[in-house]
Amino acid sequence: MKTITTIPELRAERAKLNGSVGFVPTMGYLHEGHLSLARRACEECASVVASIFVNPTQFAPSEDLASYPRDLARDSRLLEEVGVNLLWTPTPDEMYAEGYQTWVTVDEVTKVLEGASRPTHFRGVTTVVTKLFNAVQPQKAYFGQKDAQQAVVIRRMVQDLNFPIEVIVCPIVREPDGLALSSRNTYLNPDQRQAATVLSRSLNAARDAFLAGEHDAHKLRALITEIVNAEPMVTLEYISCAHPDTLQELHGAVERALLSMAARVGKTRLIDNIVVG
């Protein structure tokens, strides 16, 4: 695996890659969720490019940009072991030169859920992903279902801007006790780590209720809320039962839905979701 930093270096190395190219964009501090994306890319594509870039434009001033965990040496070793061919690690100055003023925005699907509480977040995501796509020019790009709204937003952007890229969304990877893997899990102390499992437990309970015949959106949201609120160390920010493609909130009986939530465990903000139907 070769590691490069600048865009000219990337383009020179990209020109040497033969066949289909898969792309795995990450912010680093990799866990099994990221590696599952890289493995699938390696299975499906002739060559695989991964990027590690902690994107400052998707963090609000009050969020954890400075403390976001980083370990480039470990990440590089893990990606090489999986079989990634090329690792791109641009600097903020490489991605956002002095005087930068161009942004990519997606409208309706960014206004709800995460977008409602983090109004500048998705503008940063869509802009950086556009720049990454433009530089790497992959045929396939791999994202995780854990960031369900991000996946919807990226798919919308790719469709609207006619990118010749197939967006592949891979399943959430979880710990044995159900906690969705996240780089932010490292912020949790042991008690918080145990309490955080209430997110997946509540979603699983809603899924079981759905399979047993409970399809009312309000009752599914209420069930999740009741279970999460019973855990005193966890504060629920939102719970949603939305259309999986439009992210519009659903009411009454539903045939298919994205159940998603954000919650704080101490100072750590976690998200999780499950699709029913």
Secondary structure by P-SEA (a helix, b strand, c coil): ccccccaaaaaaaaaacccbbbbbbccccccaaaaaaaaaaaacccbbbbbbcccccccccccccccccccaaaaaaaaaaacccbbbbbccccccccbbbbbbbbcccccccccccccaaaaaaaaaaaaaaaaacccbbbbbccaaaaaaaaaaaaaaacccbbbbbbcccccccccccccccccccaaaaaaaaaaaaaaaaaaaaaaaccccaaaaaaaaaaaaaacccccccccccccccccccccccccbbbbbbbbbcccbbbbbccccc
